[in-house]
Amino acid sequence: MARSPRELTLLLALVTLGIVGLCIFLVNFDSEPIAGPPAWRFSVTLARVRAKAKETRIPQQLILTSKDGLMANLPLAVQRNVRHTMALNPWVRVRWFGDEDCKRYLLQHFNDTELPHFFSQEQRR
């Protein structure tokens, strides 16, 4: 059965509206500036698409390090990346070590090796 031009136009409009609605659902315009131009960025929001926790023998943890152990002192783009990763994996335990935390950990768990010495001799460039 042939459809009238009006029915086809209405069907096309509904399909287009559905696609636009889906895009608005998935796409986010962020006005927070990234280092340097452009001041606006276009990003896909993946917070709604989260992986499921898995039963494994390996602990599900993410260990991050920085000089002082504070995320607030990192560049904004790095902070956003870390928050995004944590949002996608809410069951993962996040541990953040500063240099002093790393030294203590190495002395506590690897004192019979050369790792603590190597760590203390490392120079940042």
Phi and psi in radians as a Rosetta constraint file:
Dihedral C 1 N 2 CA 2 C 2 CIRCULARHARMONIC -1.363 0.35
Dihedral N 2 CA 2 C 2 N 3 CIRCULARHARMONIC 2.473 0.35
Dihedral C 2 N 3 CA 3 C 3 CIRCULARHARMONIC -1.676 0.35
Dihedral N 3 CA 3 C 3 N 4 CIRCULARHARMONIC 2.629 0.35
Dihedral C 3 N 4 CA 4 C 4 CIRCULARHARMONIC -1.328 0.35
Dihedral N 4 CA 4 C 4 N 5 CIRCULARHARMONIC 2.766 0.35
Dihedral C 4 N 5 CA 5 C 5 CIRCULARHARMONIC -1.007 0.35
Dihedral N 5 CA 5 C 5 N 6 CIRCULARHARMONIC -0.593 0.35
Dihedral C 5 N 6 CA 6 C 6 CIRCULARHARMONIC -1.162 0.35
Dihedral N 6 CA 6 C 6 N 7 CIRCULARHARMONIC -0.726 0.35
Dihedral C 6 N 7 CA 7 C 7 CIRCULARHARMONIC -1.129 0.35
Dihedral N 7 CA 7 C 7 N 8 CIRCULARHARMONIC -0.729 0.35
Dihedral C 7 N 8 CA 8 C 8 CIRCULARHARMONIC -1.111 0.35
Dihedral N 8 CA 8 C 8 N 9 CIRCULARHARMONIC -0.715 0.35
Dihedral C 8 N 9 CA 9 C 9 CIRCULARHARMONIC -1.112 0.35
Dihedral N 9 CA 9 C 9 N 10 CIRCULARHARMONIC -0.764 0.35
Dihedral C 9 N 10 CA 10 C 10 CIRCULARHARMONIC -1.121 0.35
Dihedral N 10 CA 10 C 10 N 11 CIRCULARHARMONIC -0.743 0.35
Dihedral C 10 N 11 CA 11 C 11 CIRCULARHARMONIC -1.103 0.35
Dihedral N 11 CA 11 C 11 N 12 CIRCULARHARMONIC -0.772 0.35
Dihedral C 11 N 12 CA 12 C 12 CIRCULARHARMONIC -1.093 0.35
Dihedral N 12 CA 12 C 12 N 13 CIRCULARHARMONIC -0.704 0.35
Dihedral C 12 N 13 CA 13 C 13 CIRCULARHARMONIC -1.126 0.35
Dihedral N 13 CA 13 C 13 N 14 CIRCULARHARMONIC -0.713 0.35
Dihedral C 13 N 14 CA 14 C 14 CIRCULARHARMONIC -1.160 0.35
Dihedral N 14 CA 14 C 14 N 15 CIRCULARHARMONIC -0.730 0.35
Dihedral C 14 N 15 CA 15 C 15 CIRCULARHARMONIC -1.115 0.35
Dihedral N 15 CA 15 C 15 N 16 CIRCULARHARMONIC -0.774 0.35
Dihedral C 15 N 16 CA 16 C 16 CIRCULARHARMONIC -1.085 0.35
Dihedral N 16 CA 16 C 16 N 17 CIRCULARHARMONIC -0.760 0.35
Dihedral C 16 N 17 CA 17 C 17 CIRCULARHARMONIC -1.086 0.35
Dihedral N 17 CA 17 C 17 N 18 CIRCULARHARMONIC -0.687 0.35
Dihedral C 17 N 18 CA 18 C 18 CIRCULARHARMONIC -1.119 0.35
Dihedral N 18 CA 18 C 18 N 19 CIRCULARHARMONIC -0.740 0.35
Dihedral C 18 N 19 CA 19 C 19 CIRCULARHARMONIC -1.149 0.35
Dihedral N 19 CA 19 C 19 N 20 CIRCULARHARMONIC -0.773 0.35
Dihedral C 19 N 20 CA 20 C 20 CIRCULARHARMONIC -1.092 0.35
Dihedral N 20 CA 20 C 20 N 21 CIRCULARHARMONIC -0.728 0.35
Dihedral C 20 N 21 CA 21 C 21 CIRCULARHARMONIC -1.076 0.35
Dihedral N 21 CA 21 C 21 N 22 CIRCULARHARMONIC -0.736 0.35
Dihedral C 21 N 22 CA 22 C 22 CIRCULARHARMONIC -1.106 0.35
Dihedral N 22 CA 22 C 22 N 23 CIRCULARHARMONIC -0.743 0.35
Dihedral C 22 N 23 CA 23 C 23 CIRCULARHARMONIC -1.103 0.35
Dihedral N 23 CA 23 C 23 N 24 CIRCULARHARMONIC -0.727 0.35
Dihedral C 23 N 24 CA 24 C 24 CIRCULARHARMONIC -1.121 0.35
Dihedral N 24 CA 24 C 24 N 25 CIRCULARHARMONIC -0.628 0.35
Dihedral C 24 N 25 CA 25 C 25 CIRCULARHARMONIC -1.114 0.35
Dihedral N 25 CA 25 C 25 N 26 CIRCULARHARMONIC -0.685 0.35
Dihedral C 25 N 26 CA 26 C 26 CIRCULARHARMONIC -1.612 0.35
Dihedral N 26 CA 26 C 26 N 27 CIRCULARHARMONIC -0.428 0.35
Dihedral C 26 N 27 CA 27 C 27 CIRCULARHARMONIC -1.826 0.35
Dihedral N 27 CA 27 C 27 N 28 CIRCULARHARMONIC 2.501 0.35
Dihedral C 27 N 28 CA 28 C 28 CIRCULARHARMONIC -2.305 0.35
Dihedral N 28 CA 28 C 28 N 29 CIRCULARHARMONIC 2.291 0.35
Dihedral C 28 N 29 CA 29 C 29 CIRCULARHARMONIC -1.664 0.35
Dihedral N 29 CA 29 C 29 N 30 CIRCULARHARMONIC 2.132 0.35
Dihedral C 29 N 30 CA 30 C 30 CIRCULARHARMONIC -1.902 0.35
Dihedral N 30 CA 30 C 30 N 31 CIRCULARHARMONIC 2.160 0.35
Dihedral C 30 N 31 CA 31 C 31 CIRCULARHARMONIC -1.565 0.35
Dihedral N 31 CA 31 C 31 N 32 CIRCULARHARMONIC -0.036 0.35
Dihedral C 31 N 32 CA 32 C 32 CIRCULARHARMONIC -1.305 0.35
Dihedral N 32 CA 32 C 32 N 33 CIRCULARHARMONIC 2.165 0.35
Dihedral C 32 N 33 CA 33 C 33 CIRCULARHARMONIC -1.225 0.35
Dihedral N 33 CA 33 C 33 N 34 CIRCULARHARMONIC 2.503 0.35
Dihedral C 33 N 34 CA 34 C 34 CIRCULARHARMONIC -1.638 0.35
Dihedral N 34 CA 34 C 34 N 35 CIRCULARHARMONIC 2.832 0.35
Dihedral C 34 N 35 CA 35 C 35 CIRCULARHARMONIC -0.947 0.35
Dihedral N 35 CA 35 C 35 N 36 CIRCULARHARMONIC 2.019 0.35
Dihedral C 35 N 36 CA 36 C 36 CIRCULARHARMONIC 1.449 0.35
Dihedral N 36 CA 36 C 36 N 37 CIRCULARHARMONIC 3.013 0.35
Dihedral C 36 N 37 CA 37 C 37 CIRCULARHARMONIC -1.216 0.35
Dihedral N 37 CA 37 C 37 N 38 CIRCULARHARMONIC 2.775 0.35
Dihedral C 37 N 38 CA 38 C 38 CIRCULARHARMONIC -1.387 0.35
Dihedral N 38 CA 38 C 38 N 39 CIRCULARHARMONIC 2.728 0.35
Dihedral C 38 N 39 CA 39 C 39 CIRCULARHARMONIC -1.282 0.35
Dihedral N 39 CA 39 C 39 N 40 CIRCULARHARMONIC -0.427 0.35
Dihedral C 39 N 40 CA 40 C 40 CIRCULARHARMONIC -1.854 0.35
Dihedral N 40 CA 40 C 40 N 41 CIRCULARHARMONIC 2.490 0.35
Dihedral C 40 N 41 CA 41 C 41 CIRCULARHARMONIC -2.204 0.35
Dihedral N 41 CA 41 C 41 N 42 CIRCULARHARMONIC 2.716 0.35
Dihedral C 41 N 42 CA 42 C 42 CIRCULARHARMONIC -1.985 0.35
Dihedral N 42 CA 42 C 42 N 43 CIRCULARHARMONIC 2.099 0.35
Dihedral C 42 N 43 CA 43 C 43 CIRCULARHARMONIC -2.423 0.35
Dihedral N 43 CA 43 C 43 N 44 CIRCULARHARMONIC 2.661 0.35
Dihedral C 43 N 44 CA 44 C 44 CIRCULARHARMONIC -1.629 0.35
Dihedral N 44 CA 44 C 44 N 45 CIRCULARHARMONIC 2.246 0.35
Dihedral C 44 N 45 CA 45 C 45 CIRCULARHARMONIC -1.505 0.35
Dihedral N 45 CA 45 C 45 N 46 CIRCULARHARMONIC 2.076 0.35
Dihedral C 45 N 46 CA 46 C 46 CIRCULARHARMONIC -1.905 0.35
Dihedral N 46 CA 46 C 46 N 47 CIRCULARHARMONIC 0.149 0.35
Dihedral C 46 N 47 CA 47 C 47 CIRCULARHARMONIC -1.046 0.35
Dihedral N 47 CA 47 C 47 N 48 CIRCULARHARMONIC -0.467 0.35
Dihedral C 47 N 48 CA 48 C 48 CIRCULARHARMONIC -1.418 0.35
Dihedral N 48 CA 48 C 48 N 49 CIRCULARHARMONIC -0.271 0.35
Dihedral C 48 N 49 CA 49 C 49 CIRCULARHARMONIC -1.822 0.35
Dihedral N 49 CA 49 C 49 N 50 CIRCULARHARMONIC 1.613 0.35
Dihedral C 49 N 50 CA 50 C 50 CIRCULARHARMONIC -1.942 0.35
Dihedral N 50 CA 50 C 50 N 51 CIRCULARHARMONIC 2.432 0.35
Dihedral C 50 N 51 CA 51 C 51 CIRCULARHARMONIC -1.275 0.35
Dihedral N 51 CA 51 C 51 N 52 CIRCULARHARMONIC 2.744 0.35
Dihedral C 51 N 52 CA 52 C 52 CIRCULARHARMONIC -1.531 0.35
Dihedral N 52 CA 52 C 52 N 53 CIRCULARHARMONIC 2.595 0.35
Dihedral C 52 N 53 CA 53 C 53 CIRCULARHARMONIC -1.149 0.35
Dihedral N 53 CA 53 C 53 N 54 CIRCULARHARMONIC 2.499 0.35
Dihedral C 53 N 54 CA 54 C 54 CIRCULARHARMONIC -2.018 0.35
Dihedral N 54 CA 54 C 54 N 55 CIRCULARHARMONIC 2.555 0.35
Dihedral C 54 N 55 CA 55 C 55 CIRCULARHARMONIC -1.476 0.35
Dihedral N 55 CA 55 C 55 N 56 CIRCULARHARMONIC 1.974 0.35
Dihedral C 55 N 56 CA 56 C 56 CIRCULARHARMONIC -2.402 0.35
Dihedral N 56 CA 56 C 56 N 57 CIRCULARHARMONIC 2.812 0.35
Dihedral C 56 N 57 CA 57 C 57 CIRCULARHARMONIC -1.411 0.35
Dihedral N 57 CA 57 C 57 N 58 CIRCULARHARMONIC -0.376 0.35
Dihedral C 57 N 58 CA 58 C 58 CIRCULARHARMONIC -1.474 0.35
Dihedral N 58 CA 58 C 58 N 59 CIRCULARHARMONIC 2.249 0.35
Dihedral C 58 N 59 CA 59 C 59 CIRCULARHARMONIC -1.034 0.35
Dihedral N 59 CA 59 C 59 N 60 CIRCULARHARMONIC 2.369 0.35
Dihedral C 59 N 60 CA 60 C 60 CIRCULARHARMONIC -1.532 0.35
Dihedral N 60 CA 60 C 60 N 61 CIRCULARHARMONIC 1.525 0.35
Dihedral C 60 N 61 CA 61 C 61 CIRCULARHARMONIC -2.440 0.35
Dihedral N 61 CA 61 C 61 N 62 CIRCULARHARMONIC 2.668 0.35
Dihedral C 61 N 62 CA 62 C 62 CIRCULARHARMONIC -2.078 0.35
Dihedral N 62 CA 62 C 62 N 63 CIRCULARHARMONIC 2.105 0.35
Dihedral C 62 N 63 CA 63 C 63 CIRCULARHARMONIC -1.856 0.35
Dihedral N 63 CA 63 C 63 N 64 CIRCULARHARMONIC 2.104 0.35
Dihedral C 63 N 64 CA 64 C 64 CIRCULARHARMONIC -1.999 0.35
Dihedral N 64 CA 64 C 64 N 65 CIRCULARHARMONIC 2.619 0.35
Dihedral C 64 N 65 CA 65 C 65 CIRCULARHARMONIC -2.323 0.35
Dihedral N 65 CA 65 C 65 N 66 CIRCULARHARMONIC 2.609 0.35
Dihedral C 65 N 66 CA 66 C 66 CIRCULARHARMONIC -2.699 0.35
Dihedral N 66 CA 66 C 66 N 67 CIRCULARHARMONIC 2.902 0.35
Dihedral C 66 N 67 CA 67 C 67 CIRCULARHARMONIC -0.927 0.35
Dihedral N 67 CA 67 C 67 N 68 CIRCULARHARMONIC -0.878 0.35
Dihedral C 67 N 68 CA 68 C 68 CIRCULARHARMONIC -1.809 0.35
Dihedral N 68 CA 68 C 68 N 69 CIRCULARHARMONIC -0.063 0.35
Dihedral C 68 N 69 CA 69 C 69 CIRCULARHARMONIC 1.338 0.35
Dihedral N 69 CA 69 C 69 N 70 CIRCULARHARMONIC 0.271 0.35
Dihedral C 69 N 70 CA 70 C 70 CIRCULARHARMONIC -2.014 0.35
Dihedral N 70 CA 70 C 70 N 71 CIRCULARHARMONIC 2.200 0.35
Dihedral C 70 N 71 CA 71 C 71 CIRCULARHARMONIC -1.199 0.35
Dihedral N 71 CA 71 C 71 N 72 CIRCULARHARMONIC -0.527 0.35
Dihedral C 71 N 72 CA 72 C 72 CIRCULARHARMONIC -1.084 0.35
Dihedral N 72 CA 72 C 72 N 73 CIRCULARHARMONIC -0.381 0.35
Dihedral C 72 N 73 CA 73 C 73 CIRCULARHARMONIC -1.632 0.35
Dihedral N 73 CA 73 C 73 N 74 CIRCULARHARMONIC 0.078 0.35
Dihedral C 73 N 74 CA 74 C 74 CIRCULARHARMONIC -1.583 0.35
Dihedral N 74 CA 74 C 74 N 75 CIRCULARHARMONIC 2.796 0.35
Dihedral C 74 N 75 CA 75 C 75 CIRCULARHARMONIC -1.004 0.35
Dihedral N 75 CA 75 C 75 N 76 CIRCULARHARMONIC 2.602 0.35
Dihedral C 75 N 76 CA 76 C 76 CIRCULARHARMONIC -0.992 0.35
Dihedral N 76 CA 76 C 76 N 77 CIRCULARHARMONIC -0.679 0.35
Dihedral C 76 N 77 CA 77 C 77 CIRCULARHARMONIC -1.107 0.35
Dihedral N 77 CA 77 C 77 N 78 CIRCULARHARMONIC -0.665 0.35
Dihedral C 77 N 78 CA 78 C 78 CIRCULARHARMONIC -1.203 0.35
Dihedral N 78 CA 78 C 78 N 79 CIRCULARHARMONIC -0.728 0.35
Dihedral C 78 N 79 CA 79 C 79 CIRCULARHARMONIC -1.050 0.35
Dihedral N 79 CA 79 C 79 N 80 CIRCULARHARMONIC -0.778 0.35
Dihedral C 79 N 80 CA 80 C 80 CIRCULARHARMONIC -1.095 0.35
Dihedral N 80 CA 80 C 80 N 81 CIRCULARHARMONIC -0.710 0.35
Dihedral C 80 N 81 CA 81 C 81 CIRCULARHARMONIC -1.099 0.35
Dihedral N 81 CA 81 C 81 N 82 CIRCULARHARMONIC -0.766 0.35
Dihedral C 81 N 82 CA 82 C 82 CIRCULARHARMONIC -1.123 0.35
Dihedral N 82 CA 82 C 82 N 83 CIRCULARHARMONIC -0.806 0.35
Dihedral C 82 N 83 CA 83 C 83 CIRCULARHARMONIC -1.075 0.35
Dihedral N 83 CA 83 C 83 N 84 CIRCULARHARMONIC -0.691 0.35
Dihedral C 83 N 84 CA 84 C 84 CIRCULARHARMONIC -1.122 0.35
Dihedral N 84 CA 84 C 84 N 85 CIRCULARHARMONIC -0.777 0.35
Dihedral C 84 N 85 CA 85 C 85 CIRCULARHARMONIC -1.080 0.35
Dihedral N 85 CA 85 C 85 N 86 CIRCULARHARMONIC -0.732 0.35
Dihedral C 85 N 86 CA 86 C 86 CIRCULARHARMONIC -1.161 0.35
Dihedral N 86 CA 86 C 86 N 87 CIRCULARHARMONIC -0.648 0.35
Dihedral C 86 N 87 CA 87 C 87 CIRCULARHARMONIC -1.176 0.35
Dihedral N 87 CA 87 C 87 N 88 CIRCULARHARMONIC -0.599 0.35
Dihedral C 87 N 88 CA 88 C 88 CIRCULARHARMONIC -1.302 0.35
Dihedral N 88 CA 88 C 88 N 89 CIRCULARHARMONIC -0.376 0.35
Dihedral C 88 N 89 CA 89 C 89 CIRCULARHARMONIC -2.299 0.35
Dihedral N 89 CA 89 C 89 N 90 CIRCULARHARMONIC 1.154 0.35
Dihedral C 89 N 90 CA 90 C 90 CIRCULARHARMONIC -1.139 0.35
Dihedral N 90 CA 90 C 90 N 91 CIRCULARHARMONIC -0.340 0.35
Dihedral C 90 N 91 CA 91 C 91 CIRCULARHARMONIC -1.478 0.35
Dihedral N 91 CA 91 C 91 N 92 CIRCULARHARMONIC -0.235 0.35
Dihedral C 91 N 92 CA 92 C 92 CIRCULARHARMONIC -1.317 0.35
Dihedral N 92 CA 92 C 92 N 93 CIRCULARHARMONIC 2.286 0.35
Dihedral C 92 N 93 CA 93 C 93 CIRCULARHARMONIC -1.370 0.35
Dihedral N 93 CA 93 C 93 N 94 CIRCULARHARMONIC 2.212 0.35
Dihedral C 93 N 94 CA 94 C 94 CIRCULARHARMONIC -1.829 0.35
Dihedral N 94 CA 94 C 94 N 95 CIRCULARHARMONIC 2.221 0.35
Dihedral C 94 N 95 CA 95 C 95 CIRCULARHARMONIC -2.113 0.35
Dihedral N 95 CA 95 C 95 N 96 CIRCULARHARMONIC 2.261 0.35
Dihedral C 95 N 96 CA 96 C 96 CIRCULARHARMONIC -2.048 0.35
Dihedral N 96 CA 96 C 96 N 97 CIRCULARHARMONIC 2.095 0.35
Dihedral C 96 N 97 CA 97 C 97 CIRCULARHARMONIC -1.917 0.35
Dihedral N 97 CA 97 C 97 N 98 CIRCULARHARMONIC 2.372 0.35
Dihedral C 97 N 98 CA 98 C 98 CIRCULARHARMONIC -1.612 0.35
Dihedral N 98 CA 98 C 98 N 99 CIRCULARHARMONIC 3.122 0.35
Dihedral C 98 N 99 CA 99 C 99 CIRCULARHARMONIC -1.007 0.35
Dihedral N 99 CA 99 C 99 N 100 CIRCULARHARMONIC -0.751 0.35
Dihedral C 99 N 100 CA 100 C 100 CIRCULARHARMONIC -1.143 0.35
Dihedral N 100 CA 100 C 100 N 101 CIRCULARHARMONIC -0.678 0.35
Dihedral C 100 N 101 CA 101 C 101 CIRCULARHARMONIC -1.090 0.35
Dihedral N 101 CA 101 C 101 N 102 CIRCULARHARMONIC -0.722 0.35
Dihedral C 101 N 102 CA 102 C 102 CIRCULARHARMONIC -1.106 0.35
Dihedral N 102 CA 102 C 102 N 103 CIRCULARHARMONIC -0.755 0.35
Dihedral C 102 N 103 CA 103 C 103 CIRCULARHARMONIC -1.047 0.35
Dihedral N 103 CA 103 C 103 N 104 CIRCULARHARMONIC -0.840 0.35
Dihedral C 103 N 104 CA 104 C 104 CIRCULARHARMONIC -1.037 0.35
Dihedral N 104 CA 104 C 104 N 105 CIRCULARHARMONIC -0.785 0.35
Dihedral C 104 N 105 CA 105 C 105 CIRCULARHARMONIC -1.075 0.35
Dihedral N 105 CA 105 C 105 N 106 CIRCULARHARMONIC -0.808 0.35
Dihedral C 105 N 106 CA 106 C 106 CIRCULARHARMONIC -1.119 0.35
Dihedral N 106 CA 106 C 106 N 107 CIRCULARHARMONIC -0.712 0.35
Dihedral C 106 N 107 CA 107 C 107 CIRCULARHARMONIC -1.146 0.35
Dihedral N 107 CA 107 C 107 N 108 CIRCULARHARMONIC -0.648 0.35
Dihedral C 107 N 108 CA 108 C 108 CIRCULARHARMONIC -1.260 0.35
Dihedral N 108 CA 108 C 108 N 109 CIRCULARHARMONIC -0.714 0.35
Dihedral C 108 N 109 CA 109 C 109 CIRCULARHARMONIC -1.845 0.35
Dihedral N 109 CA 109 C 109 N 110 CIRCULARHARMONIC -0.331 0.35
Dihedral C 109 N 110 CA 110 C 110 CIRCULARHARMONIC -2.334 0.35
Dihedral N 110 CA 110 C 110 N 111 CIRCULARHARMONIC 0.557 0.35
Dihedral C 110 N 111 CA 111 C 111 CIRCULARHARMONIC -1.149 0.35
Dihedral N 111 CA 111 C 111 N 112 CIRCULARHARMONIC -0.404 0.35
Dihedral C 111 N 112 CA 112 C 112 CIRCULARHARMONIC -1.513 0.35
Dihedral N 112 CA 112 C 112 N 113 CIRCULARHARMONIC 0.142 0.35
Dihedral C 112 N 113 CA 113 C 113 CIRCULARHARMONIC -2.093 0.35
Dihedral N 113 CA 113 C 113 N 114 CIRCULARHARMONIC -3.091 0.35
Dihedral C 113 N 114 CA 114 C 114 CIRCULARHARMONIC -1.601 0.35
Dihedral N 114 CA 114 C 114 N 115 CIRCULARHARMONIC -0.001 0.35
Dihedral C 114 N 115 CA 115 C 115 CIRCULARHARMONIC -1.000 0.35
Dihedral N 115 CA 115 C 115 N 116 CIRCULARHARMONIC -0.820 0.35
Dihedral C 115 N 116 CA 116 C 116 CIRCULARHARMONIC -1.027 0.35
Dihedral N 116 CA 116 C 116 N 117 CIRCULARHARMONIC -0.670 0.35
Dihedral C 116 N 117 CA 117 C 117 CIRCULARHARMONIC -1.144 0.35
Dihedral N 117 CA 117 C 117 N 118 CIRCULARHARMONIC -0.819 0.35
Dihedral C 117 N 118 CA 118 C 118 CIRCULARHARMONIC -1.033 0.35
Dihedral N 118 CA 118 C 118 N 119 CIRCULARHARMONIC -0.739 0.35
Dihedral C 118 N 119 CA 119 C 119 CIRCULARHARMONIC -1.096 0.35
Dihedral N 119 CA 119 C 119 N 120 CIRCULARHARMONIC -0.784 0.35
Dihedral C 119 N 120 CA 120 C 120 CIRCULARHARMONIC -1.198 0.35
Dihedral N 120 CA 120 C 120 N 121 CIRCULARHARMONIC -0.420 0.35
Dihedral C 120 N 121 CA 121 C 121 CIRCULARHARMONIC -1.528 0.35
Dihedral N 121 CA 121 C 121 N 122 CIRCULARHARMONIC -0.181 0.35
Dihedral C 121 N 122 CA 122 C 122 CIRCULARHARMONIC -1.149 0.35
Dihedral N 122 CA 122 C 122 N 123 CIRCULARHARMONIC 2.357 0.35
Dihedral C 122 N 123 CA 123 C 123 CIRCULARHARMONIC -2.026 0.35
Dihedral N 123 CA 123 C 123 N 124 CIRCULARHARMONIC 2.409 0.35
Dihedral C 123 N 124 CA 124 C 124 CIRCULARHARMONIC -1.431 0.35
Dihedral N 124 CA 124 C 124 N 125 CIRCULARHARMONIC 2.491 0.35
